[in-house]
Amino acid sequence: MRSVRMRILATLLVLGVVGVGGWQLLPSQEDAGKTIKVGTTDVITSLDPAGAYDAGSWALFNNVFQSLLAFEPGSASPVPDAAESCGFQGSDLRTYRCELREGIKFPSGREMTAEDVKYSFDRVKKINSDVGPASLLDTLKSVTTAGRAVTFHLSSPDATFPFKVATGAGAIVDHTEYPADGLRTSPGVDGTGPYELSTYTKEKKAVLSPNGDYKGAVSGSRRPIELLYYADSTKLNSAWKAKQVDVAYRQLPPKVLADLNPSDPGQRVSEADSSEVRNLYLNTRAGKPLHDTQVRQALAWLINREQLAADVYEGTVDPLYSLIPTGITGHTTSFFDDYPEPSVKKARALLEKAGVSTPVSFTYGYGEGSGSAEAEAKEIKKQLEASGLFKVTLKGYEWTKFQKQWATGKLDAYAVGWVADYPDPDTYGSPLVGTDGTMNTGYSSATVDRLIQASQQYADRSDTDQDFKRLQAAVAQDVPVIPLWQAKEYVVTSEDVGGGQYLSDGTGVFRLWRLDWI
């Protein structure tokens, strides 16, 4: 989810009182146990790490589970968390070994063992949930243990494997509490992260208490946290204005974000670069209306990203012309190179060459309550239908149902945001355009798969640049996906809450432990 880590562009702190002394920046004894309320429009798909591969679920996992490794702010390499140490054995990048930290205890009081680690990785692959992270572990062949040592045996060289271990896919669960061949159905979480999940009400709230037994890489205030989930950005904004939340994150309405003013009293605003992108994915399977490459290329000639960014998002996102966003190794402008400006004439010529009848009809799916997804869908429909070449039927779905719809290949096109899993271009490769990738477009290219695998052999990740440039050139021609925009990261907090600028560095790691009272 991607130096590769995003730099902070600006942190605008608005203080209610001029000349505040340093001693006042320390929380009072009274505030030390006071809960910080964080509002978001993210959705939790599952409390089981084997059954979720989305930003909302992983934001919670970052705080209540541990992985062997973790990412520190601003770092492109993970550091030991539940592990004492980790490293590749030999130079072929096929064997990765970790030594488990001693004394880590699950909520039951049972100490974590190497067998728990093996069990956690094995069950993710065995369950292979259609909305889970199994595809992220595609190079993992087997796991063995000896004492406190855990050894991962890979099917091919994979320098990115440590990054994957540090994600939600590597969350370690108690093998006595989670079934081996199915998702856990009982409520609650049995993890060893910096927080414990005290209570959880689906689509409403998650109450987090500091885990006094935590042992790992995380350091910070770890104030009690209440995560409040809102159905859409308008409801989140209402809660923010009513002071029902102390922090608003992912995502206030674009108009509100565009109008944020550093001189407004009573709030602190953090704006940062982000590696989050949003793409339009196209179902390439035989028999589907967008199966023909020339039909997909015609679509690419009609998308006006600048208009989308300006009219729907009020300039709070940047138009994106490549699979890999700005700031990440391998970034190009492949879609701009091939489709430099909207052209009905060139789109029509492609459809005539393909021999298809116009308008081409297809269904476009989006997640309801997911930011400005509905307004975005309407704008794209308008752009495409204005050409007279396409007829678009829009269908909105509740988030978890939306995931199921695209995961089972039932949609012709669908727009989905992607928050990088780790600070490396690989996270935009295999999951998005690799054969049997997470986004399930049905796309398969021997050239793209070869470039993905070739890029994974480089221990020095800057050496992947040319492979990813060639990959993106191939994707721009095949068009299984159309990049739309790259996000900016906004965190708004009340004036008495600090640490908002550290909550996220634009890569999806959600550091609630960095929030504190001032």
N, C-alpha and C positions, 0 to 999 in steps of 0.2 A: 504495500500500500505504500513501497516505493521508496560530496552530496547530491542525493536522491530524495532525502526527506525535505519537505517543504519549509522554506524559511518564513518566519513571521514578517508580514509586510508592515503592519502597523498595529500597535496596541494603544488605543486611545483611552486614557483613564480620566474620568470626570470626577473630581473630588468636590464634595459638597462644601468643604471648608478649606480656605486657603491657609497655607502655613501649618499644616498638620505635622506635629512632631513625630519622630520615628517611633517613639514608645507607643503611639496610638495605633500603629499598624499591627500590633500584636493582639490576638483575640483575648477578650476578657475571660475570666474564669466562668462567668455566666454564659458566655457564648460557646465555650469549649464543647459543651454537650448538646448544643442547639442544632436541630436538623436543618440542612440546606435542601431546599426544594428545587428540583431541576425538571423543567418542562420540555417535552419533545414530541414530534409527530412520528417518530420511528415506531415500528411495530416489532414485537417479539414473536417469532414463528414457533419456537419451542424452547423449553428450558433444558433440553437434552442436547449436548454438543454434537451428537451424531445426527440430529435432525434439523439443524439450522445452518444456513450459509448466507446470512444477510446482516446488514449493518446494525439493525436494531438489536438482534439477538446477540451478536458478537460484542456490542457495546456493553451489554450486561455480563457476558462471559469474561471480558477483560477484568472485571472487578470481583467476581465470585468464584472463578476457577483459576487454577495455575497451569501453566505449561512448563516444560523443562527450561525454555528460554523465553525472554521477553525483550521488547524494544524500549529503550530509553528515549526520551524526547530528543530529537535532532540527530539520532544515530541511525546509520544505515546497516549496522550489524547488531544482531541480538546478543544479549548477555545472559548468563545463567540466572534462572529463577528457582524453579523446583530442583534444578540440577546444581551440583557443586561445580561441574565442569563438563564441557562437550567439545568434540572435535572429530574431524575426519581421520580415519585410520588409513595410512598410505596416501598415495597421490592420485589414485584413480577415481576418487569422489564416488565410490560405490558403497563404502562402509562408514557409518557415522555412529559414534559411541558417546554416551553420556553417563556420568556418575551421579546418582541421585543424592540430593542433600539429605542429611539425617534429621530426624526429629519433626518432620512435617506430619501433622495429624489431621485426619478428617473429622467432621463434627461429632462422629460417634466416639472419638478418642483413639481409634485405631490408627497406627502409623502407616503412612504411605510406603509402599514397597515397589520394587522394580516390576513386579507382576501387575500392579495396578496400571503402570505406564503402558506395558505391553498390551494389556487388556483394553485400554482406552483406544489405542490406535487400531487394534485388531477389530474392535466392534464397529468403528466408523466405517471400515472397509467392508465388513461382513453385512452390516445393515444396509449400506449403500442407499440411503434415503434419496428420493428424487429431488428433495430440496435440502439435502445435507452436503457436507464438505468432502465426501469420499473422492471426488474427482481431483481434489487438491493433492491427494496422496497417491497419484497414479504411478509414480516411480518407486513406491515402497513395496518391496517384494515380501519381506518377512521381518519379524522382530524377535530377538532372543534376549535372554537375561542370564546373569551370573552374579549372585549376591546383589549389590546395589548398582551394578552396571547394566545398562540397557543398550543393546546394539541393533541398529537399523541397517538392514541389508537392502540395497537398492538395485533395481533391474537395469539401470543405466546411469552413467555419471550425472550427478545433479548437484551443482554447487548451490542451488537455491533451497535445498532441503532444510537447512537450519532455519531459514525464514519461515518455511511452512510449519515447522515444529513450534514456532513462536506464535502461531495464529490460534484461532478458536478451534481449528481442526485438531490441534495438539492438546486441548484441554484434558486434564487428567481427572478421571472419575473414580469413585470407590467401587471396586469390582463386586462388593457385596450388596450394593444398592442399585446397580444399573444392569438390566438384562443384557446378555451377550448377543442375542439375535433379534432384538426389537427395541423400539424406543421406550423409555420410561414413561409410564402414564400417571404415576402418583405425583402429587404436587411437591414443590420444593426443589432444593438444590443441595447436593452434598459435595461441596468443593472445598478448596484450601486457599482461595484467593484472599486479597487484603480485606474483603468484605464478606459478611454472611448475609444471605437473603432471609430476612426475618419474616416478611409476609409478601405475598404476591397476589394481586387481583388482575386477571387477564384484561388487557386493553385499558386498564385503569391506573394501577400503580405498583411499584416495587419498592419495598422499604429495606434499606441496607444498613447493617450495623457493622462497625469495625471489628475485624477478626483479631482478637487478642492473641491468638496462637499462630498468626501468620509468620512464616519464615520464607524470605525470598528477596527479590531485587527491588521491590517497591519501597519508596520512602516518601513521606508526605504527612499532611495533617490527619487524613482519614477521619473527617467529620462524619457524623451520621447523615445519611442521604435518603431522600425520598424522590424516586423517579416517578413523574406524573406523565401519563401518555394521553395525547389528545388526538382526536379523529382527523383533524386537519389544521392547517396553518392559521386559519381564522380563529379557531377555538383557542389555539396556543396564544395568539396575540391578545385575545380577550383576557385570558388568565394572566398574561404578563402585565397588561394595563391595570388589571384589578389587584395587582401585587399578590396574586395567589402562588406565584413561583418566584424564586430568587435568581434563577438562571433560565434563559430561553436558548435552546440549541436545536438545530435541525428540525423544523425550520420555520421561521417567521415568514409572512407573506413577502414577495418580492418588493412591493411598494413600500412596506415598512422598512425593509433592509436598505432600500435605496435612499430613504429619507433619514436614516440614522445620522445624528449630528453630534460631533464630539463636545459641543457646547451645551447639550441638553443636560440639565441637572438630574441627579438621582440615579444615574446608570453608568456602567462601564462597558465599552464596546471593544471587542477584539476582532479584527479582520485579518485573515491569513490566506496565503496561497493554499490550494488544495489539489490533491491528486484524484479527487472524485470526478467522474465523468458520467455523461448520460448518452446512451446510444439507442438507435432504433434497430432492433434485431429482426431479421427476415427469415421466414421459414423456407428453406431451400429444397425441401423434400419433393420427390416426384409426385405429380398430381395436384400440387398446391399452386395457387395463382402466381406466386413469386418464384417458382422453381427455375424459370429460364433466367440465365445470367443477364441477358440483354434487357429483360424487364426490370431487374434490380438496378442495372446501370441507368435505366431511364428514370427511376425514382431518384437516384443520386443526382441527376441533372436538375431536379426540380426543387430540392430542399434549400430554403433560404435561411441559413443559420443566423445571419446578422439581424434579420427581421424578427426571428424567434427570440433571440437574446434581448432585443430592444423592446418588443411589444409585450411579450409574456413575462419576461424576467427583469424588466426595468434596468437592464445593464448590470445586474448582479451576477451574471455568468458570462463567460467568454466563449465565442464560437470556436468549435473544435473541428479540425480537418484531418485528424489522424486517430489511430487506435490508441496510441500511447500519448498521454498529455504533455503539455509544456513542462519542462523541469525534470523530466525523466529521461534517462539514457535511451537513445534510439528514437526520440521524438522526431517526426517529420511532418510534412504537410501534404501527404500523399493524395488525400481527397481533393484538396485545392489544386494540386498539380493536374489531376485527371478531370476534375469538374470545377473549373475556376469560378464560374458564375452560373446562376440558374438559366437554363435554355430549354424552352418548350420545343424549339425546332430540333435540337439534337435528341431530346427524349422521344419525340414522335418518330424520328428516323430509326431509332433503335427498335421501337415497337413494330414498325413496319417491316424491318429486317427480320424480326422474330416471328412475324406472321401471326400475331395475336390480334384479336378483336378489341377495339377500344369502345368505351372505357374499360380498363381492367379493374375488376371488382375484387376487393379483399377486406378482411376484418383486421382492425387495429385495436389491440387491447392495452389497457393501462390500469394502474393501481389507484383505486379511489382513495382520496384523502392523502395521497402521496405528493406533498408539495403542490406544485402547479401542474400536475400531470394532466388533468382534464383540460385546462386552458391550452396547454401545449398540444394535446391531441387535436383539439379543435383548430388550432393554427396550422398544424401540419396538414390536416384534412383540407382546409381552405386552400393552402398552397398547391396541393396535388390536384384537387378538383378544378381549380382555376385553369389548369392546362387543358381540361377536357379529355385527358388521357386516362385518368383513374377515377374510380368510385370507391370511397372509403366508408366503411361502416364501423363506427366507434362502439366499443364495449368496455365499460368500467367494471372492475371487480374488487371486492375486499382483498386486502393484501395477500393473505395466505391462500385464498382461492386463485388469485392472479398467478402466484408462483406455480400452483398445480397446473393451471391452464397452459403455461408455456413449457413447464417441465414435461408435460405429456404430449407436446406437439400439437395442441388444439388451436393455436392462434397463427394467423398468417404473418402478422407483424406485431411487435410489442416494444414499448419504450421502457427501459429499465436503467436506473442509476447504478454505477459500479464504484464502490469505495475499495481502493487497492488493498489487498490482503497483507502486503509487505512491501518494503521500499526497493522494488526491483521491477524492470519492465516485463519480466516473466509473468507477473500477475495479470497482465493484459493479453498474454499470449494463449497458453493452453486453455484456461477457463473460458475465454471468450470466443476463440476461433479454432482451437484444436479439435481434432476428431473426438466425438463424445464429450465435448466441453460442457461446462455448467449451463451456458445459455441455451443449449439444446436447439440450435437452428437447423440441425441436420447437415450442416456443412462439413465437408471432409476434403482436405487438400493434402496430397503427399508432399508437395513443396513446403506448405506451411508447417506441417508436422515435422518435416526434416529440419527446418530452420529453428523450430522451438527446441527440439532435442539437441541440435548442435549448439545452441546458445547456452544450454545448461551445463556444458562441459567446462566453461570458463570460470576459474576461481576468481580472477580479476574481472568483475562484472562490467567494467568499462569496455572490455573487449567484445561485448555482445552487440555493440552499436550497429555494425554492418548487417548482422543477421536480422536484427529487428527492422532495419530500414528496408531490407528486401522483403521481409514478411509483410510489412505494411503496404508495400507496392503491390504485392500479390492480392492482399485483401481489398485494396481499392479497385482492382480489376474484377474480382469475383463478387464483391459486395454482399457478403452474408450479414453485414452490419453497416450502418451509416452513423458515424460519429456526429453528435449534435452540439454538445457544449461541455466546457470544463467549469467546475464550480469554484466559488470562493467560500472560505470558511468563516462563518459569523457566530460569535458567542456574545450574548448580552447578559450582563449580570447587574444586580442592584449595587449601589455604591458601597454597601458594607460587605460585599463578597469579593474576595480576591482569588487569583489563580485561574480566572477564566481563560487567559491567554495560553495556559498550559493544558487545558482540558482536552484539546485535540490538536495535533499538528497536521491535520489535513489527511491523515492516513488511516483513519478509522479506529485507532487505539483511543479508547475513551477513559481518561485518567481522572476519575471522580475523586481519587485520593489527593489531588492537587488543589481542590477547592478548599477555601478556608474563610472564616469570618475575619474582618478587619476591625 
